[in-house]
């Protein structure tokens, strides 16, 4: 659980995790200014703290670094703001255990009407829907959502994708998704209920604008890399096919024929 000022919600989030899955729960606190660490430790959660605020992406990097020390088959990332239904974790990881997918997330948008009924603000709903169409087109997938705080990764994904090179900011999740696809990993989703409430965390306007711009930049870099125009260290080298060499070979074939 990547946490920042989650003292009011971390208990409810933790207690919603199925009892059989609570043994290896860890929380990384990104220098909160509230009692997040005290509450987490009182609950018996293995807690790590940052001496300075690194940001959402930086927090996740520490989460995965520490989680992989347990030699797990799967690592689940859950926002501790009680916005995502932790009871669905077992359903979330099942497709990975069955070998169907490598990377799963809980989607609030698979049943769109439920998203609005669950309190998702209309502005966020329409931005989410629009961004999903754009990302699906550019990433070559058909998912119902790309913004989720409930995700599961196979260990193979986390030991292959160079997430330590990703942003420390909110765009980390989008870079993780695009990079995973560049390495050929399969991404799936399950429907989860939408649960907006006054205690839930929410990205502020200016940070939200920055996040959207960085998301577009990530998608742009992904396409340039895939087309072989500009090589990025965030994506698989195997998915990079130099534009000029490909076209030179194409013209050579024409001349031979």
CORURPE-V653743 format. One line per field, one symbol per residue. ss: DSSP state (@ for helix, = for strand, . for the rest). phi: phi as a letter, one per 30 degrees, with the letter a starting at -180 (. if undefined). burial: I if it has 9 or more other C-alpha atoms within 8 Angstrom, else O. A space follows every 50 residues. Layout:
ss = ???
phi = ???
burial = ???
This chain:
ss = .==......@@@@@@@..@@@....====......@@@@@@@...====. .....@@@@@@@@@@@@@@@...=====.......@@@@@@@@@@@@... ..=====....@@@@@@....@@@@@@@@@@@@@@@@@@..........= ====@@@@....@@@......@@@@@@@@@@@....=====......... ....@@@@@@@@@@@@@@@@@@@@@@@.........@@@...@@@@@@@@ @@@@@@.
phi = .dcahcedbddddddddeedcddcdbbccchdcccedddddddiddccbc dbdcjeddddedededddddhddbcccbddciccddddeddddeddddid bcbbbdcdcdceddddddjdeedddddedddddddeddcibbccabcbcb bbbdedddccddddcdddcddedddddddedddidccbabdbdcbcaddd daddeddddddddddddddddedddddicbdcddcdddccbeeddddddd ddddddd
burial = IIIIIIIOIIIOIIOIIIOOOIOOIIIIIIIIOOIIIOIIIOOOIIIOII OOOIIIIIIIIIIIOOIIOOOIOIIIIIIIIIIIIIOOIOOIIOIIOOOO IIIIIIIIIIOOOIIIOIIIOOOOIOOIIOIIOOIIOOIOOOIIIIOIII IIIIIOIIOOIIIOOIIIIIIIIIIIOIIIIIIOIIIIIIIIIIIIOOOI OOOOOOOIOOIOOIIOOIIOIIIIIIIIIOOOOIIIOOIIIIIOOIOOOO OOOOOOO
